[in-house]
Amino acid sequence: MKIALVGYGKMGKIIDEIAQKRGHEVVARLKETPTAENLNNPDVVIEFSLPEVAFENIKACLENKIPVICGTTGWLDQKEEIEKLAVENGTAFLYGSNFSLGVNLFFALNEKLADLMKNVDEYSCQLEEIHHIHKKDAPSGTAISIAEGIIQNNPKFDAWKLEETKGKQLGIFAVREDEVPGTHSVYYRSEVDEIEIKHTAFNRNGFALGAVVAAEWIKDKKGNFAMKDVLGL
């Protein structure tokens, strides 16, 4: 495949290396806004940029009828508009708050546990996410996905909130620490014990590999997708 990388930071460079190892050609490495000219006619775009420019980046690619794999978080208030654009332009869009295989398995486990805990009143629930100090958004997109998985499967909660919460709000604690790639924990605490599920990333390679696998999967598809579609979860 011909792949264009939009947003060429640390993640973009790792994706570049993995894509080439898997036999793909990287035809563009952009830090600027993509256009029909500088994208160089790719089969798919992988977009890892910044929250403030993600929407315009994705919009430009979809308007050129190029499918987009997006891993940028912090812009999701405009996601519905992007999904509409993908359909209108007869192409495909896939957003992932996290492309790691392990994290997507963790999402499924989290939803199952939330369903199991919905009728057990002795336990309160909280989330914690730890990321490197360079991360721009808080909470992380992954933590939001985890929170949404709990809310959808446990009627005790109807919203999430950063830091300490009361009532039906689910608390997310966001910690920024050194060069941590990403650690996410869900705690169910009672007066007598605690249940914890946790995912710890050791480096960014798992995220990058998942993004390339998603790019391979989305070729010739139309519509809006998620990593659970790629992995059959």
Accessible surface in RSA format (square Angstrom, percent):
REM  Atomic radii and reference values for relative SASA: ProtOr
REM  Chains: A
REM  Algorithm: Lee & Richards
REM  Probe-radius: 1.40
REM  Slices: 20
REM RES _ NUM      All-atoms   Total-Side   Main-Chain    Non-polar    All polar
REM                ABS   REL    ABS   REL    ABS   REL    ABS   REL    ABS   REL
RES MET A   1    47.00  24.3  12.68   8.4  34.32  81.7  16.01  13.6  30.99  41.1
RES LYS A   2    90.71  44.3  90.71  55.7   0.00   0.0  39.77  35.8  50.94  54.3
RES ILE A   3     0.00   0.0   0.00   0.0   0.00   0.0   0.00   0.0   0.00   0.0
RES ALA A   4     0.00   0.0   0.00   0.0   0.00   0.0   0.00   0.0   0.00   0.0
RES LEU A   5     1.75   1.0   1.75   1.3   0.00   0.0   1.75   1.2   0.00   0.0
RES VAL A   6     0.78   0.5   0.75   0.7   0.03   0.1   0.75   0.6   0.03   0.1
RES GLY A   7    11.46  14.1   0.00   N/A  11.46  14.1   9.44  25.9   2.02   4.5
RES TYR A   8    41.35  19.3  37.07  21.1   4.28  11.1  23.52  17.7  17.83  22.0
RES GLY A   9    39.33  48.5   0.00   N/A  39.33  48.5  35.84  98.3   3.50   7.8
RES LYS A  10   115.80  56.5 105.80  64.9  10.00  23.8  87.83  79.1  27.97  29.8
RES MET A  11    28.48  14.7  26.33  17.4   2.15   5.1  26.07  22.2   2.41   3.2
RES GLY A  12     1.87   2.3   0.00   N/A   1.87   2.3   1.45   4.0   0.41   0.9
RES LYS A  13   111.98  54.6 105.58  64.8   6.39  15.2  56.43  50.8  55.54  59.2
RES ILE A  14    41.60  23.7  40.73  30.3   0.87   2.1  41.60  30.0   0.01   0.0
RES ILE A  15     0.95   0.5   0.95   0.7   0.00   0.0   0.95   0.7   0.00   0.0
RES ASP A  16     8.58   6.0   8.58   8.5   0.00   0.0   3.65   8.6   4.92   4.9
RES GLU A  17    96.78  55.6  90.39  68.4   6.39  15.2  33.86  65.5  62.92  51.4
RES ILE A  18    25.03  14.2  24.93  18.6   0.10   0.2  25.03  18.0   0.00   0.0
RES ALA A  19     0.00   0.0   0.00   0.0   0.00   0.0   0.00   0.0   0.00   0.0
RES GLN A  20    95.26  53.3  78.60  57.4  16.66  39.7  20.32  43.3  74.94  56.8
RES LYS A  21   160.56  78.3 120.56  74.0  39.99  95.2  86.32  77.7  74.24  79.1
RES ARG A  22   108.48  45.5  79.28  40.4  29.20  69.5  27.56  37.7  80.93  49.0
RES GLY A  23    66.21  81.6   0.00   N/A  66.21  81.6  35.32  96.9  30.88  69.2
RES HIS A  24    25.20  13.8  16.39  11.4   8.81  22.5  16.41  16.9   8.80  10.2
RES GLU A  25    97.80  56.1  92.11  69.7   5.68  13.5  40.33  78.0  57.47  46.9
RES VAL A  26    14.13   9.3   0.01   0.0  14.13  34.0   0.01   0.0  14.13  38.3
RES VAL A  27    26.46  17.4   9.70   8.8  16.77  40.4  16.62  14.4   9.84  26.7
RES ALA A  28     6.57   6.0   0.42   0.6   6.15  14.0   6.57   9.2   0.00   0.0
RES ARG A  29   109.47  46.0  82.18  41.9  27.29  65.0  27.70  37.9  81.77  49.6
RES LEU A  30    10.46   5.8  10.42   7.5   0.05   0.1  10.42   7.3   0.05   0.1
RES LYS A  31   163.70  79.9 126.73  77.8  36.97  88.0  79.17  71.3  84.53  90.0
RES GLU A  32    99.52  57.1  87.25  66.0  12.27  29.2  58.00 112.2  41.53  33.9
RES THR A  33    78.01  55.5  69.89  70.9   8.12  19.4  36.28  48.7  41.73  63.1
RES PRO A  34     2.19   1.6   0.00   0.0   2.19   8.0   0.00   0.0   2.19  13.6
RES THR A  35    58.37  41.5  54.61  55.4   3.75   8.9  54.51  73.2   3.86   5.8
RES ALA A  36    58.48  53.8  38.64  59.6  19.85  45.2  41.30  58.2  17.18  45.5
RES GLU A  37   139.79  80.3 121.72  92.1  18.07  43.0  75.57 146.2  64.22  52.4
RES ASN A  38    38.87  26.8  29.55  28.6   9.32  22.4  28.65  68.9  10.22   9.9
RES LEU A  39     0.50   0.3   0.50   0.4   0.00   0.0   0.50   0.4   0.00   0.0
RES ASN A  40    80.69  55.6  64.56  62.4  16.13  38.8  21.42  51.6  59.27  57.3
RES ASN A  41   122.45  84.4 111.74 108.0  10.71  25.8  33.11  79.7  89.34  86.4
RES PRO A  42    10.87   7.9   0.10   0.1  10.77  39.2   0.10   0.1  10.77  67.0
RES ASP A  43    50.19  35.2  39.27  39.1  10.92  25.8   7.01  16.5  43.18  43.1
RES VAL A  44     0.00   0.0   0.00   0.0   0.00   0.0   0.00   0.0   0.00   0.0
RES VAL A  45     0.01   0.0   0.01   0.0   0.00   0.0   0.01   0.0   0.00   0.0
RES ILE A  46     2.11   1.2   0.46   0.3   1.65   4.0   0.46   0.3   1.65   4.5
RES GLU A  47     0.18   0.1   0.18   0.1   0.00   0.0   0.18   0.3   0.00   0.0
RES PHE A  48    30.84  15.4  22.87  14.2   7.97  20.7  23.56  14.3   7.28  20.8
RES SER A  49    29.73  25.1   5.23   7.0  24.50  56.4  11.14  23.7  18.59  26.0
RES LEU A  50    75.88  42.3  75.88  54.3   0.00   0.0  75.88  53.3   0.00   0.0
RES PRO A  51    31.06  22.6  23.33  21.3   7.73  28.1  23.56  19.5   7.50  46.6
RES GLU A  52   129.69  74.5  90.93  68.8  38.76  92.3  63.04 121.9  66.65  54.4
RES VAL A  53    64.45  42.4  63.47  57.5   0.98   2.3  64.45  56.0   0.00   0.0
RES ALA A  54     0.00   0.0   0.00   0.0   0.00   0.0   0.00   0.0   0.00   0.0
RES PHE A  55    20.39  10.2  20.25  12.5   0.14   0.4  20.25  12.3   0.14   0.4
RES GLU A  56    94.75  54.4  93.40  70.7   1.35   3.2  43.08  83.3  51.66  42.2
RES ASN A  57     7.41   5.1   7.41   7.2   0.00   0.0   0.00   0.0   7.41   7.2
RES ILE A  58     0.07   0.0   0.00   0.0   0.07   0.2   0.07   0.1   0.00   0.0
RES LYS A  59    60.06  29.3  60.06  36.8   0.00   0.0  24.71  22.2  35.34  37.6
RES ALA A  60    19.80  18.2  15.83  24.4   3.97   9.0  19.53  27.5   0.26   0.7
RES CYS A  61     0.04   0.0   0.04   0.0   0.00   0.0   0.00   0.0   0.04   0.0
RES LEU A  62     0.00   0.0   0.00   0.0   0.00   0.0   0.00   0.0   0.00   0.0
RES GLU A  63    83.28  47.8  62.47  47.3  20.81  49.6  23.30  45.1  59.98  49.0
RES ASN A  64    58.95  40.6  38.14  36.9  20.80  50.1   9.02  21.7  49.93  48.3
RES LYS A  65   132.39  64.6 114.32  70.1  18.08  43.0  89.91  80.9  42.48  45.2
RES ILE A  66    15.73   8.9  15.08  11.2   0.64   1.6  15.73  11.3   0.00   0.0
RES PRO A  67    18.47  13.5  18.47  16.8   0.00   0.0  18.47  15.2   0.00   0.0
RES VAL A  68     0.10   0.1   0.10   0.1   0.00   0.0   0.10   0.1   0.00   0.0
RES ILE A  69     0.00   0.0   0.00   0.0   0.00   0.0   0.00   0.0   0.00   0.0
RES CYS A  70     0.00   0.0   0.00   0.0   0.00   0.0   0.00   0.0   0.00   0.0
RES GLY A  71    11.09  13.7   0.00   N/A  11.09  13.7   0.52   1.4  10.58  23.7
RES THR A  72     7.01   5.0   2.22   2.3   4.79  11.4   7.01   9.4   0.00   0.0
RES THR A  73    13.30   9.5   9.78   9.9   3.51   8.4   5.59   7.5   7.71  11.7
RES GLY A  74    48.48  59.8   0.00   N/A  48.48  59.8  19.85  54.5  28.63  64.1
RES TRP A  75     5.13   2.1   1.56   0.8   3.58   8.4   5.13   2.7   0.00   0.0
RES LEU A  76    59.48  33.1  43.21  30.9  16.26  40.9  43.79  30.8  15.69  42.2
RES ASP A  77   137.14  96.1  90.64  90.2  46.50 109.9  54.68 128.7  82.45  82.2
RES GLN A  78    68.46  38.3  65.46  47.8   3.00   7.2  17.42  37.1  51.04  38.7
RES LYS A  79    56.78  27.7  56.78  34.8   0.00   0.0  19.41  17.5  37.37  39.8
RES GLU A  80   144.69  83.1 139.99 105.9   4.70  11.2  52.71 101.9  91.98  75.1
RES GLU A  81    89.36  51.3  82.79  62.6   6.57  15.6  33.43  64.7  55.94  45.7
RES ILE A  82     0.00   0.0   0.00   0.0   0.00   0.0   0.00   0.0   0.00   0.0
RES GLU A  83    46.66  26.8  46.10  34.9   0.56   1.3   8.43  16.3  38.23  31.2
RES LYS A  84   134.50  65.6 126.93  77.9   7.57  18.0  75.95  68.4  58.55  62.4
RES LEU A  85    23.95  13.3  23.95  17.1   0.00   0.0  23.95  16.8   0.00   0.0
RES ALA A  86     0.00   0.0   0.00   0.0   0.00   0.0   0.00   0.0   0.00   0.0
RES VAL A  87    96.71  63.6  81.51  73.8  15.21  36.6  84.92  73.8  11.79  32.0
RES GLU A  88   110.89  63.7  72.12  54.6  38.76  92.3  42.50  82.2  68.38  55.8
RES ASN A  89    25.15  17.3  21.12  20.4   4.03   9.7   1.40   3.4  23.75  23.0
RES GLY A  90    35.51  43.8   0.00   N/A  35.51  43.8  26.57  72.9   8.94  20.0
RES THR A  91     7.22   5.1   4.17   4.2   3.05   7.3   4.39   5.9   2.83   4.3
RES ALA A  92     0.01   0.0   0.00   0.0   0.01   0.0   0.00   0.0   0.01   0.0
RES PHE A  93     1.41   0.7   1.37   0.8   0.05   0.1   1.37   0.8   0.05   0.1
RES LEU A  94     0.00   0.0   0.00   0.0   0.00   0.0   0.00   0.0   0.00   0.0
RES TYR A  95    21.03   9.8  15.35   8.7   5.68  14.8  15.35  11.5   5.68   7.0
RES GLY A  96     5.37   6.6   0.00   N/A   5.37   6.6   5.01  13.7   0.36   0.8
RES SER A  97    17.97  15.2   2.60   3.5  15.37  35.4   0.68   1.5  17.29  24.2
RES ASN A  98    15.48  10.7   8.82   8.5   6.66  16.0   5.81  14.0   9.68   9.4
RES PHE A  99     2.36   1.2   1.67   1.0   0.69   1.8   1.67   1.0   0.69   2.0
RES SER A 100     9.86   8.3   9.84  13.1   0.02   0.0   1.51   3.2   8.34  11.7
RES LEU A 101   102.89  57.3  97.75  69.9   5.14  12.9  98.27  69.0   4.62  12.4
RES GLY A 102    29.55  36.4   0.00   N/A  29.55  36.4  21.59  59.3   7.96  17.8
RES VAL A 103     1.71   1.1   1.71   1.5   0.00   0.0   1.71   1.5   0.00   0.0
RES ASN A 104     8.66   6.0   7.37   7.1   1.30   3.1   0.44   1.1   8.22   7.9
RES LEU A 105    90.01  50.1  85.42  61.1   4.60  11.6  85.94  60.4   4.08  11.0
RES PHE A 106    12.18   6.1   8.71   5.4   3.47   9.0  11.70   7.1   0.48   1.4
RES PHE A 107    33.40  16.7  32.81  20.3   0.59   1.5  33.34  20.2   0.07   0.2
RES ALA A 108    45.16  41.5  34.69  53.5  10.47  23.8  39.05  55.0   6.11  16.2
RES LEU A 109    93.47  52.1  88.28  63.2   5.19  13.1  93.02  65.3   0.46   1.2
RES ASN A 110     0.46   0.3   0.46   0.4   0.00   0.0   0.00   0.0   0.46   0.4
RES GLU A 111    50.15  28.8  49.28  37.3   0.87   2.1   8.50  16.4  41.65  34.0
RES LYS A 112   121.45  59.2 116.27  71.3   5.18  12.3  75.04  67.5  46.41  49.4
RES LEU A 113    21.70  12.1  21.10  15.1   0.60   1.5  21.58  15.2   0.12   0.3
RES ALA A 114     0.00   0.0   0.00   0.0   0.00   0.0   0.00   0.0   0.00   0.0
RES ASP A 115    51.10  35.8  47.56  47.3   3.54   8.4   9.09  21.4  42.01  41.9
RES LEU A 116   107.26  59.7  88.50  63.3  18.76  47.2  92.14  64.7  15.12  40.7
RES MET A 117    12.49   6.5  12.37   8.2   0.12   0.3   1.95   1.7  10.54  14.0
RES LYS A 118    73.75  36.0  66.96  41.1   6.78  16.1  24.25  21.8  49.49  52.7
RES ASN A 119   123.24  85.0  96.33  93.1  26.91  64.8  32.50  78.2  90.74  87.7
RES VAL A 120    50.34  33.1  47.80  43.3   2.54   6.1  50.17  43.6   0.17   0.5
RES ASP A 121   120.29  84.3  93.00  92.6  27.29  64.5  34.04  80.1  86.25  86.0
RES GLU A 122   125.91  72.3 103.77  78.5  22.14  52.7  58.95 114.0  66.95  54.7
RES TYR A 123    43.83  20.5  30.54  17.4  13.29  34.6  14.13  10.6  29.70  36.6
RES SER A 124    70.50  59.6  61.77  82.4   8.73  20.1  49.01 104.4  21.50  30.1
RES CYS A 125     8.83   6.7   1.06   1.2   7.77  18.3   1.45   3.7   7.39   8.0
RES GLN A 126    36.99  20.7  36.42  26.6   0.57   1.3  10.12  21.5  26.87  20.4
RES LEU A 127     2.29   1.3   2.16   1.5   0.13   0.3   2.16   1.5   0.13   0.3
RES GLU A 128    51.18  29.4  48.84  36.9   2.34   5.6   3.16   6.1  48.02  39.2
RES GLU A 129     0.17   0.1   0.17   0.1   0.00   0.0   0.17   0.3   0.00   0.0
RES ILE A 130    33.20  18.9  33.20  24.7   0.00   0.0  33.20  23.9   0.00   0.0
RES HIS A 131    14.06   7.7  14.06   9.8   0.00   0.0   3.39   3.5  10.67  12.4
RES HIS A 132    23.94  13.1  23.94  16.6   0.00   0.0  11.77  12.1  12.16  14.2
RES ILE A 133   104.46  59.4  80.40  59.9  24.07  58.0  80.54  58.0  23.92  64.9
RES HIS A 134    91.53  50.0  76.97  53.5  14.56  37.2  61.22  63.1  30.31  35.3
RES LYS A 135    48.04  23.4  31.15  19.1  16.89  40.2   8.36   7.5  39.68  42.3
RES LYS A 136   149.86  73.1 111.43  68.4  38.43  91.5  59.03  53.1  90.83  96.8
RES ASP A 137    24.61  17.2  18.78  18.7   5.84  13.8  19.08  44.9   5.53   5.5
RES ALA A 138    54.68  50.3  26.39  40.7  28.29  64.4  26.51  37.3  28.17  74.6
RES PRO A 139     8.95   6.5   6.67   6.1   2.28   8.3   6.67   5.5   2.28  14.2
RES SER A 140     1.57   1.3   1.57   2.1   0.00   0.0   1.57   3.4   0.00   0.0
RES GLY A 141     3.27   4.0   0.00   N/A   3.27   4.0   1.53   4.2   1.75   3.9
RES THR A 142     5.54   3.9   5.15   5.2   0.39   0.9   0.62   0.8   4.91   7.4
RES ALA A 143     1.16   1.1   1.16   1.8   0.00   0.0   1.16   1.6   0.00   0.0
RES ILE A 144    35.08  20.0  35.08  26.1   0.00   0.0  35.08  25.3   0.00   0.0
RES SER A 145    33.02  27.9  23.92  31.9   9.09  20.9  10.23  21.8  22.79  31.9
RES ILE A 146     2.26   1.3   1.94   1.4   0.31   0.8   2.26   1.6   0.00   0.0
RES ALA A 147     0.00   0.0   0.00   0.0   0.00   0.0   0.00   0.0   0.00   0.0
RES GLU A 148    77.62  44.6  76.83  58.1   0.79   1.9  18.93  36.6  58.69  47.9
RES GLY A 149     2.95   3.6   0.00   N/A   2.95   3.6   2.91   8.0   0.04   0.1
RES ILE A 150     0.00   0.0   0.00   0.0   0.00   0.0   0.00   0.0   0.00   0.0
RES ILE A 151    40.20  22.9  31.33  23.3   8.87  21.4  31.33  22.6   8.87  24.1
RES GLN A 152   138.86  77.6  99.65  72.8  39.21  93.4  42.89  91.3  95.97  72.8
RES ASN A 153    43.69  30.1  35.37  34.2   8.33  20.0   6.36  15.3  37.33  36.1
RES ASN A 154     2.05   1.4   1.59   1.5   0.47   1.1   0.00   0.0   2.05   2.0
RES PRO A 155    92.36  67.3  78.66  71.7  13.70  49.8  87.26  72.0   5.10  31.7
RES LYS A 156    54.95  26.8  44.97  27.6   9.99  23.8  49.51  44.6   5.45   5.8
RES PHE A 157    22.90  11.5  18.10  11.2   4.80  12.5  18.10  11.0   4.80  13.7
RES ASP A 158    92.79  65.0  66.99  66.7  25.80  61.0  32.20  75.8  60.58  60.4
RES ALA A 159    39.21  36.1  35.30  54.5   3.92   8.9  39.21  55.2   0.00   0.0
RES TRP A 160    85.05  34.1  68.17  33.0  16.88  39.6  54.63  29.1  30.42  49.3
RES LYS A 161    94.57  46.1  92.01  56.5   2.56   6.1  60.64  54.6  33.93  36.1
RES LEU A 162    62.57  34.8  55.70  39.8   6.87  17.3  55.70  39.1   6.87  18.5
RES GLU A 163    85.15  48.9  85.15  64.4   0.00   0.0  46.32  89.6  38.83  31.7
RES GLU A 164   110.24  63.3 101.51  76.8   8.73  20.8  56.69 109.7  53.55  43.7
RES THR A 165    24.47  17.4   6.69   6.8  17.77  42.4   4.04   5.4  20.43  30.9
RES LYS A 166   182.29  88.9 167.74 102.9  14.55  34.6 117.82 106.1  64.47  68.7
RES GLY A 167    73.28  90.4   0.00   N/A  73.28  90.4  42.12 115.6  31.16  69.8
RES LYS A 168   104.89  51.2  99.73  61.2   5.16  12.3  57.80  52.0  47.09  50.2
RES GLN A 169    70.04  39.2  66.02  48.3   4.02   9.6  14.03  29.9  56.01  42.5
RES LEU A 170     0.38   0.2   0.00   0.0   0.38   1.0   0.38   0.3   0.00   0.0
RES GLY A 171     0.21   0.3   0.00   N/A   0.21   0.3   0.00   0.0   0.21   0.5
RES ILE A 172     0.00   0.0   0.00   0.0   0.00   0.0   0.00   0.0   0.00   0.0
RES PHE A 173    53.83  26.9  53.83  33.3   0.00   0.0  53.83  32.6   0.00   0.0
RES ALA A 174    24.53  22.5   3.60   5.6  20.93  47.6   3.60   5.1  20.93  55.4
RES VAL A 175    51.89  34.1  48.65  44.0   3.24   7.8  51.89  45.1   0.00   0.0
RES ARG A 176    66.86  28.1  40.93  20.9  25.92  61.7  39.36  53.8  27.50  16.7
RES GLU A 177    80.05  46.0  76.66  58.0   3.39   8.1  22.72  44.0  57.33  46.8
RES ASP A 178   102.34  71.7  94.96  94.5   7.38  17.4  27.47  64.6  74.87  74.7
RES GLU A 179    99.81  57.3  84.81  64.2  15.00  35.7  64.40 124.6  35.41  28.9
RES VAL A 180    31.72  20.9  28.14  25.5   3.59   8.6  31.34  27.2   0.39   1.0
RES PRO A 181    28.74  20.9  23.99  21.9   4.75  17.3  24.42  20.2   4.32  26.8
RES GLY A 182     2.27   2.8   0.00   N/A   2.27   2.8   1.56   4.3   0.71   1.6
RES THR A 183    13.24   9.4  13.05  13.2   0.19   0.5   6.18   8.3   7.06  10.7
RES HIS A 184     4.92   2.7   4.81   3.3   0.11   0.3   3.71   3.8   1.21   1.4
RES SER A 185     3.54   3.0   2.19   2.9   1.35   3.1   0.00   0.0   3.54   5.0
RES VAL A 186     0.08   0.1   0.04   0.0   0.04   0.1   0.04   0.0   0.04   0.1
RES TYR A 187    34.07  15.9  33.73  19.2   0.34   0.9  13.91  10.5  20.15  24.8
RES TYR A 188     3.64   1.7   3.64   2.1   0.00   0.0   3.55   2.7   0.09   0.1
RES ARG A 189   101.79  42.7  98.53  50.2   3.26   7.8  41.85  57.2  59.94  36.3
RES SER A 190    25.70  21.7   3.72   5.0  21.97  50.6   9.68  20.6  16.02  22.4
RES GLU A 191   183.47 105.3 141.21 106.8  42.26 100.6  63.21 122.3 120.25  98.2
RES VAL A 192   133.98  88.2  98.09  88.8  35.89  86.5 105.67  91.8  28.31  76.8
RES ASP A 193    72.65  50.9  56.85  56.6  15.80  37.4  37.90  89.2  34.75  34.7
RES GLU A 194    82.56  47.4  53.04  40.1  29.52  70.3  21.20  41.0  61.36  50.1
RES ILE A 195    64.65  36.8  61.33  45.7   3.32   8.0  64.58  46.5   0.07   0.2
RES GLU A 196    75.71  43.5  46.52  35.2  29.19  69.5  12.55  24.3  63.15  51.6
RES ILE A 197    24.61  14.0  20.76  15.5   3.85   9.3  24.61  17.7   0.00   0.0
RES LYS A 198   120.50  58.8  89.02  54.6  31.48  74.9  33.20  29.9  87.30  93.0
RES HIS A 199    32.79  17.9  30.17  21.0   2.62   6.7  21.12  21.8  11.67  13.6
RES THR A 200    60.48  43.0  43.58  44.2  16.90  40.3  36.55  49.1  23.94  36.2
RES ALA A 201    12.17  11.2   4.50   7.0   7.66  17.4   9.22  13.0   2.95   7.8
RES PHE A 202   178.81  89.5 148.30  91.9  30.52  79.4 152.38  92.4  26.43  75.7
RES ASN A 203    78.53  54.2  71.63  69.2   6.90  16.6  26.79  64.5  51.74  50.0
RES ARG A 204    49.72  20.9  47.61  24.3   2.11   5.0   3.46   4.7  46.25  28.0
RES ASN A 205    77.39  53.4  76.64  74.1   0.75   1.8  16.63  40.0  60.76  58.7
RES GLY A 206    35.34  43.6   0.00   N/A  35.34  43.6  30.01  82.3   5.34  11.9
RES PHE A 207    27.17  13.6  27.17  16.8   0.00   0.0  27.17  16.5   0.00   0.0
RES ALA A 208     0.00   0.0   0.00   0.0   0.00   0.0   0.00   0.0   0.00   0.0
RES LEU A 209    75.12  41.8  75.12  53.7   0.00   0.0  75.12  52.8   0.00   0.0
RES GLY A 210     7.90   9.7   0.00   N/A   7.90   9.7   7.51  20.6   0.39   0.9
RES ALA A 211     0.00   0.0   0.00   0.0   0.00   0.0   0.00   0.0   0.00   0.0
RES VAL A 212     0.00   0.0   0.00   0.0   0.00   0.0   0.00   0.0   0.00   0.0
RES VAL A 213    43.51  28.6  43.01  38.9   0.49   1.2  43.01  37.4   0.49   1.3
RES ALA A 214     0.00   0.0   0.00   0.0   0.00   0.0   0.00   0.0   0.00   0.0
RES ALA A 215     0.00   0.0   0.00   0.0   0.00   0.0   0.00   0.0   0.00   0.0
RES GLU A 216    54.67  31.4  37.97  28.7  16.70  39.8  23.90  46.2  30.77  25.1
RES TRP A 217    64.47  25.9  53.34  25.8  11.13  26.1  46.91  25.0  17.56  28.5
RES ILE A 218     0.13   0.1   0.00   0.0   0.13   0.3   0.00   0.0   0.13   0.3
RES LYS A 219    86.60  42.2  77.78  47.7   8.82  21.0  36.66  33.0  49.94  53.2
RES ASP A 220   134.04  93.9  91.67  91.2  42.36 100.2  42.98 101.2  91.06  90.8
RES LYS A 221    76.12  37.1  65.83  40.4  10.29  24.5  44.54  40.1  31.58  33.6
RES LYS A 222   149.54  73.0 125.69  77.1  23.85  56.8  88.65  79.8  60.89  64.9
RES GLY A 223    17.00  21.0   0.00   N/A  17.00  21.0  16.09  44.1   0.91   2.0
RES ASN A 224    55.26  38.1  27.41  26.5  27.85  67.1  17.41  41.9  37.85  36.6
RES PHE A 225    50.91  25.5  36.73  22.7  14.18  36.9  41.23  25.0   9.68  27.7
RES ALA A 226    38.87  35.7  38.64  59.6   0.23   0.5  38.64  54.4   0.23   0.6
RES MET A 227     7.21   3.7   4.75   3.1   2.46   5.8   4.75   4.0   2.46   3.3
RES LYS A 228   106.11  51.8 103.22  63.3   2.90   6.9  64.44  58.0  41.67  44.4
RES ASP A 229    65.76  46.1  48.36  48.1  17.40  41.1  11.00  25.9  54.76  54.6
RES VAL A 230    21.96  14.4   2.45   2.2  19.51  47.0   2.45   2.1  19.51  52.9
RES LEU A 231    54.73  30.5  26.70  19.1  28.04  70.5  32.25  22.6  22.48  60.5
RES GLY A 232    69.11  85.2   0.00   N/A  69.11  85.2  35.77  98.2  33.34  74.7
RES LEU A 233    88.32  49.2  35.37  25.3  52.95 133.1  66.34  46.6  21.98  59.2
END  Absolute sums over single chains surface
CHAIN  1 A    11289.9       8946.6       2343.3       6112.7       5177.2
END  Absolute sums over all chains
TOTAL         11289.9       8946.6       2343.3       6112.7       5177.2
